[in-house]
Amino acid sequence: MGRHVLIADPDPATARLLAPALRHRGHQVSAVRSGPRALETCVLRPPDLVLFDAACPLLDAQTFRQILRSNPHTAPIPILVTGGAESAALPASREGFLQKPFNIDEVVARIDQTFRRLDAARETQRGDRGLEGALGQLGVPDLLQVLGQNRNSGVLRLTGPRGSASIRLSGGAIAEASGENVSGLKALFRLLQWREGLFAFQPGESPDPGDIARPVEDVLLEGLRQADELPGLLAALPGASVRFALSPSAALEGERDRATAEVLSLLRSGATVGEVLDRSRTTDHAAAQAMLRLLRKRLLVPAAGEPAAAREARQLVPTGGSHALRARVHQIGRGDGGRTRGKILLAAVEDELPPFVERLSRVPEVRLDATLLRAAAPLGFGTLGAVEIDEDLRIDLLLLPAGDAASPLWQPFASRALGAIVLLAGATDSGALALVRFLCEEQALPVVLPGLSALPFALAEVKHAPAPTGADPWDALHELLALVTRNPAKPVV
């Protein structure tokens, strides 16, 4: 059955892009260009869903949401906020955020998911009977939104590959959660990630508010934010079996907050990274964040004998090298206010990229941005994050497409770059080989080829030949930055 979707966006091209796909799904579509007009439409002719762009004039997304939620007539209307990457950090709606430029399939899928949740909410409103089904059809966040919206009380029981778990609700608020051998918010945030298994909700009243006692919407927004950031934090830490040695000054950090104090206590007892995550009472996100902060301040180092210990003894940029690197960046004319800012290109045949990026995120000096990764990966180009050399020297990591069809992008992307990492391991792709020749011969850029012990035959005669290096991203970055500091000046293009 078709629904009414309201698109609130100052750019009429958005409605022209999305309306055909939505109408093909049987939905009715209307469009307005400002926040007040969207509000007027919602009051006079309530839509089933609103796509509200962060750039709407006269009424911002947060105020629009607050007004709709304060009116019982419009409170149930789901709101998907849209906008560019710069808007992703805005306070989210319970339905989430859709980033431009749009992937139409993603937009349609998110709208379908929201309507499935609405249908489930209507089912639970028909009586006090239980609700059951498969998590593949209705995920834990959607279930909790349904139960919270209807102010249900009872116990949501989950069973799946990770065992059994339960979430108790009281009047639409989350009271307690347990599962995966933990409880409270830590358990709840883990359960939000369950994708397989069965659920069953049994209604029932309980006077006990529980140890969480927070509205569903508030908890979900925080839990989903942490879930979005957690993979990047974990990837930046050493392996789960690594133990740390602590600097004496680490104790001062523990005085600042409870999470850090608890993490330090567990590390002193000899707990591994994985054991800290499992045994700490704080959420996985807070525990991982505390360990990573201590690691980056050099207050933790892998204990003697640990595989990562040798890595910590090395420096990505040798002593004195940052000065030469900073001079090289200034030479090609890049900067960001008072901060020196360089650019390194990363190119890969599609299958080679994901595992390399995952390992790259574990390099302590590398900061990969989850929002930027989601935006760049589908397009094959864009900023992934940065290498933080010191407080006033930052090197951006820019994904560059390697295929023949992308060759018109090579010149603008390579402009003012310091060098490039190109993943050719096992590749015979002509576009990737052509890109290496372009970077080496036409741009005279230093290029490293991770995972190769020797140059491919097709590159044997290339001028300013690329350098094969180890498969580890740290080795690739270390070698490239060393080449950059030794690279002679070239004309700025």
C-alpha positions in Angstrom: 0.0 0.0 0.0 1.4 3.4 -1.0 2.3 6.1 1.5 2.6 9.8 1.4 6.3 11.0 1.5 7.0 14.7 1.9 10.4 16.0 0.6 11.5 19.2 2.3 14.5 20.5 0.4 15.5 23.9 -0.9 17.0 22.2 -4.0 14.3 21.1 -6.4 16.7 18.7 -8.0 16.3 16.4 -4.9 12.6 15.9 -5.5 13.2 15.3 -9.2 15.8 12.7 -8.3 13.9 10.8 -5.7 10.2 11.2 -6.8 10.3 8.7 -9.7 11.8 5.9 -7.5 9.3 6.5 -4.7 6.3 6.7 -7.1 7.5 3.4 -8.7 7.1 1.9 -5.2 3.5 3.1 -5.1 4.1 6.1 -2.8 2.6 9.6 -3.3 5.3 12.3 -3.2 5.0 16.0 -2.5 7.7 18.6 -2.1 8.3 21.9 -0.4 11.4 24.1 -0.2 11.4 25.5 3.4 10.9 24.4 7.0 7.7 26.4 7.6 6.1 25.0 4.5 7.0 21.5 5.6 5.5 22.2 9.0 2.3 23.6 7.5 1.9 20.4 5.3 2.5 18.1 8.3 -0.3 19.9 10.3 -2.9 20.2 7.5 -2.2 17.0 5.6 0.1 14.7 7.7 2.5 12.6 5.5 3.5 9.1 6.4 7.2 10.2 6.3 9.3 13.4 5.9 12.7 13.7 4.2 13.9 17.0 5.8 17.1 18.5 4.5 19.4 20.2 6.9 19.7 23.2 4.5 16.0 24.1 4.7 15.7 27.8 5.4 13.8 29.5 8.2 13.4 26.4 10.3 16.3 24.0 11.2 15.9 20.2 11.4 16.2 20.0 15.2 13.5 22.6 15.7 11.2 21.1 13.1 11.6 17.7 14.9 10.8 19.2 18.3 7.7 21.0 17.0 6.3 17.8 15.4 7.1 15.7 18.5 5.3 18.2 20.8 2.0 17.8 18.9 0.2 14.5 19.4 -1.3 14.9 16.0 2.1 15.0 14.3 4.4 13.2 16.9 4.2 9.8 15.1 5.5 11.1 11.7 8.9 9.7 11.1 11.6 12.1 10.0 14.7 11.2 8.0 17.2 14.1 8.0 19.2 14.6 4.8 22.2 16.7 4.0 25.9 16.7 3.0 28.7 15.2 5.0 29.1 18.4 7.1 25.5 17.8 8.4 26.2 14.3 9.7 27.2 15.5 13.1 23.9 17.3 13.7 21.5 15.9 16.3 19.9 12.9 14.6 16.3 11.9 14.4 15.3 8.5 15.6 15.0 7.4 12.0 18.6 8.6 11.3 20.4 10.5 8.6 20.8 10.1 4.8 23.9 11.7 3.3 24.1 13.4 0.0 24.9 12.6 -2.8 22.1 10.0 -2.5 22.3 6.4 -3.3 18.7 6.0 -4.4 18.6 2.3 -3.5 19.7 3.2 0.0 17.1 5.9 0.3 14.3 3.5 -0.8 15.6 0.8 1.5 15.6 3.1 4.5 12.1 4.3 3.7 10.8 0.8 3.4 12.5 -0.2 6.7 10.8 2.8 8.4 7.4 1.8 7.0 7.9 -1.8 8.2 8.5 -0.5 11.6 5.3 1.6 11.4 3.3 -1.5 10.4 4.7 -3.4 13.3 3.7 -0.5 15.6 0.1 -0.7 14.4 0.1 -4.5 15.0 1.2 -4.0 18.7 -1.5 -1.3 19.1 -4.2 -3.8 18.4 -4.1 -5.4 21.8 -1.9 -6.7 24.6 -0.9 -9.9 22.9 2.8 -10.7 22.4 4.8 -9.8 19.4 7.2 -12.3 17.8 9.2 -12.8 14.7 12.7 -12.9 13.1 15.4 -10.2 13.6 16.2 -10.4 9.9 12.8 -8.8 9.2 12.6 -6.4 12.2 15.8 -5.5 13.9 16.3 -4.7 17.6 16.4 -0.9 17.1 13.1 -1.0 15.2 11.5 -3.3 17.8 12.5 -0.9 20.6 11.2 2.1 18.7 7.9 0.4 18.2 7.6 -0.6 21.8 8.7 2.8 23.0 6.4 4.7 20.8 3.4 2.6 22.1 4.6 3.0 25.7 4.6 -0.8 26.1 5.7 -2.6 29.3 7.1 -6.1 29.3 10.1 -8.2 28.3 11.7 -8.5 24.9 13.5 -11.9 24.7 16.1 -12.5 22.0 17.7 -15.8 20.9 20.4 -16.1 18.2 23.9 -17.2 17.4 25.3 -15.2 20.3 23.0 -16.9 22.9 19.9 -15.6 24.7 19.2 -12.0 25.9 16.4 -9.9 27.3 15.4 -6.2 27.4 12.8 -5.1 29.9 10.6 -2.1 29.2 8.4 -0.1 31.5 6.0 2.4 30.1 8.0 2.7 26.8 11.3 3.3 28.6 14.1 0.8 28.7 14.6 -0.5 32.2 17.1 -3.3 32.1 19.1 -5.3 29.5 21.2 -8.5 29.8 23.0 -10.7 27.3 26.4 -11.8 26.1 27.4 -12.2 29.8 27.0 -8.5 30.5 24.2 -6.2 31.6 22.9 -2.6 31.6 23.8 -0.2 28.8 26.8 -2.3 27.8 24.5 -5.3 27.1 21.9 -3.1 25.4 24.4 -1.5 23.0 25.7 -4.9 22.0 22.2 -6.2 21.4 21.4 -3.4 19.1 23.8 -5.0 16.7 22.1 -8.4 16.6 21.0 -9.2 13.0 20.2 -12.9 13.3 17.8 -14.8 15.5 14.3 -14.6 16.9 12.5 -12.2 19.1 9.4 -12.5 21.3 7.8 -9.7 23.4 5.7 -10.6 26.3 3.6 -7.7 27.8 3.6 -7.3 31.6 3.9 -4.5 34.2 6.7 -4.1 36.7 7.1 -1.3 39.2 10.9 -1.5 39.1 12.4 1.3 36.9 15.6 -0.7 36.5 19.2 0.4 36.3 18.8 2.1 32.8 15.5 3.9 33.1 15.8 6.0 30.0 13.5 6.8 27.1 13.9 4.5 24.1 14.7 7.2 21.7 17.5 8.7 23.8 19.1 5.4 24.3 18.9 4.3 20.7 20.4 7.5 19.3 23.4 7.1 21.7 23.7 3.4 21.1 23.6 3.6 17.3 26.2 6.5 17.4 28.5 4.4 19.5 27.9 1.3 17.3 28.9 3.4 14.2 32.1 4.6 15.8 33.1 1.4 17.6 34.6 -0.6 14.6 37.0 2.3 13.9 38.1 2.4 17.6 38.7 -1.4 17.7 40.5 -1.4 14.4 42.9 1.2 15.8 43.8 -0.9 18.8 46.2 -3.8 18.8 44.7 -7.3 18.7 42.3 -8.6 21.4 45.1 -10.8 22.9 47.6 -8.0 23.4 48.6 -7.0 27.0 49.9 -3.5 27.8 52.6 -2.1 30.0 51.6 1.1 31.7 53.6 4.4 32.1 53.8 5.6 35.7 52.0 8.8 34.6 49.0 6.8 33.3 47.6 6.9 36.9 46.9 10.7 36.5 44.7 10.0 33.5 42.6 7.6 35.6 41.7 10.4 38.0 39.8 12.2 35.2 36.9 9.8 34.6 35.5 6.5 35.8 35.8 4.7 32.5 39.6 5.4 32.3 40.1 4.5 35.9 38.4 1.1 35.4 40.3 0.4 32.2 43.6 1.1 33.9 42.7 -1.1 36.9 42.0 -4.0 34.5 45.2 -3.4 32.5 47.3 -3.4 35.7 45.8 -6.8 36.6 47.2 -8.2 33.3 44.0 -8.1 31.3 44.3 -8.2 27.5 42.5 -5.8 25.2 39.7 -8.3 24.7 39.4 -9.0 28.4 39.1 -5.2 29.2 36.2 -4.9 26.7 34.4 -7.9 28.2 35.1 -7.3 31.9 34.7 -3.5 32.2 31.3 -2.3 33.3 31.4 0.6 31.0 30.3 0.3 27.4 32.6 -1.2 24.7 32.8 2.2 23.1 34.0 4.0 26.3 36.5 1.2 27.1 38.0 1.2 23.6 38.1 5.0 23.6 39.9 5.1 26.9 42.5 2.5 25.8 43.1 4.3 22.5 43.5 7.7 24.2 46.1 6.2 26.6 47.8 4.5 23.7 48.1 7.7 21.6 49.5 9.6 24.5 52.2 6.9 24.9 50.9 6.1 28.4 50.4 2.5 27.2 52.8 0.3 25.2 52.4 -3.3 24.3 54.1 -5.4 27.0 57.5 -6.9 26.3 57.2 -9.9 24.0 53.9 -8.8 22.5 53.8 -8.9 18.7 52.9 -5.2 18.6 55.8 -4.1 20.9 58.3 -3.8 18.1 56.0 -1.6 16.2 55.7 0.9 19.1 59.5 1.2 19.2 59.5 2.5 15.6 58.4 6.0 14.5 56.3 6.5 11.4 58.4 9.6 10.6 62.0 9.4 12.1 63.3 12.1 14.4 63.9 15.3 12.3 61.8 13.9 9.5 58.7 15.9 10.4 60.6 19.1 9.7 61.6 17.9 6.2 58.1 16.7 5.6 56.6 20.0 6.7 59.0 21.9 4.4 57.9 19.6 1.5 54.2 20.4 2.2 54.9 24.1 2.2 56.9 23.8 -1.0 53.9 22.5 -2.9 51.6 25.2 -1.3 49.1 23.3 0.8 47.9 24.6 4.2 44.9 24.9 6.5 45.0 28.2 8.4 48.0 28.0 10.7 48.3 24.2 10.2 50.5 22.5 7.7 48.4 20.0 5.6 49.6 17.6 3.0 47.8 15.0 0.8 48.6 11.3 0.1 46.7 9.4 -2.6 45.5 5.8 -2.0 44.5 3.8 -5.1 43.5 0.1 -5.4 41.8 -2.5 -7.4 38.4 -2.8 -5.7 39.0 -6.2 -4.0 42.3 -5.1 -2.5 41.0 -2.0 -0.8 38.8 -3.1 2.2 41.4 -5.3 3.9 44.1 -2.7 3.5 41.9 0.1 4.9 40.9 -2.1 7.8 44.6 -2.7 8.7 45.4 0.9 7.9 43.0 2.1 10.6 45.1 0.2 13.2 48.1 2.5 12.6 48.2 4.7 15.7 48.9 7.9 13.7 46.0 7.3 11.3 42.5 8.7 11.9 39.9 7.3 9.5 36.5 9.0 9.6 33.6 6.5 9.4 31.3 9.1 7.8 33.9 9.9 5.1 34.5 6.2 4.5 30.8 5.6 3.8 30.7 8.6 1.4 33.9 7.8 -0.5 33.8 4.0 -0.8 30.7 3.7 -3.1 32.1 6.4 -5.4 35.6 5.1 -5.4 37.1 8.5 -4.5 37.1 11.0 -1.7 38.8 11.8 1.6 39.1 8.8 4.0 40.8 10.5 7.0 44.3 11.7 7.8 47.7 10.8 9.2 48.4 13.0 12.3 52.2 13.5 12.2 52.2 16.1 15.0 50.0 18.9 16.4 50.5 21.2 13.4 51.2 18.7 10.6 48.4 16.6 9.1 48.5 14.5 5.9 45.1 13.8 4.3 44.4 10.4 2.9 42.5 10.6 -0.4 41.0 7.7 -2.3 41.7 7.8 -6.0 39.9 5.6 -8.5 42.2 3.3 -10.5 40.1 2.2 -13.4 40.5 3.5 -17.0 37.1 5.2 -16.8 38.4 7.4 -14.0 41.5 8.7 -15.8 40.0 12.2 -16.2 40.1 12.5 -12.4 43.7 11.6 -12.0 45.1 15.1 -12.8 43.0 17.1 -10.4 43.4 14.5 -7.6 47.2 14.3 -8.0 47.6 18.1 -8.0 49.7 19.1 -4.9 49.9 15.6 -3.7 53.0 14.4 -1.7 52.9 10.8 -3.1 50.7 7.7 -3.5 50.1 4.2 -2.3 48.8 1.9 -5.1 47.6 -1.6 -4.3 48.6 -3.8 -7.2 49.1 -7.1 -5.4 47.9 -9.8 -7.7 46.4 -7.2 -10.1 46.9 -7.1 -13.8 44.3 -4.4 -14.3 45.5 -2.1 -17.1 43.9 0.9 -15.5 45.8 0.5 -12.3 49.1 0.1 -14.2 48.3 3.1 -16.3 47.6 5.1 -13.1 51.0 4.2 -11.7 52.7 5.3 -14.9 50.8 8.6 -14.8 51.8 9.3 -11.2 55.4 8.3 -11.7 56.1 9.8 -15.1 53.8 12.7 -15.6 53.5 13.8 -12.0 57.0 12.7 -10.8 55.4 11.6 -7.5 56.9 9.0 -5.2 54.8 5.9 -5.3 54.9 2.7 -3.2 53.4 -0.6 -4.1 52.5 -2.6 -0.9 52.7 -6.4 -1.0 55.2 -6.7 -3.9 58.7 -8.0 -3.6 59.6 -6.8 -7.1 58.2 -4.5 -9.8 55.8 -6.0 -12.2 57.3 -6.5 -15.7 54.9 -3.8 -17.1 56.4 -1.2 -14.8 60.1 -2.2 -15.2 60.9 0.7 -17.5 58.9 3.4 -15.8 60.7 6.7 -15.2 60.8 7.6 -11.4 60.0 4.0 -10.8 57.6 3.1 -7.9 59.0 1.3 -4.9 57.7 -2.2 -3.8 57.3 -2.4 -0.1 55.8 -4.7 2.6 52.1 -5.5 2.7 51.6 -3.9 6.1 50.1 -0.4 5.8 52.5 1.0 8.4 55.4 -0.1 6.3 53.9 1.4 3.2 53.3 4.7 4.9 56.7 4.7 6.5 58.4 4.1 3.2 56.4 6.6 1.3 57.0 9.4 3.8 60.7 8.6 3.7 60.6 8.9 -0.1 58.7 12.2 0.2 61.3 13.8 2.4 64.0 12.8 -0.1 62.0 13.7 -3.2 63.4 16.7 -5.1 61.2 19.7 -5.8 58.9 19.5 -8.8 56.7 22.1 -10.4 53.4 22.6 -8.7 50.6 21.5 -11.0 
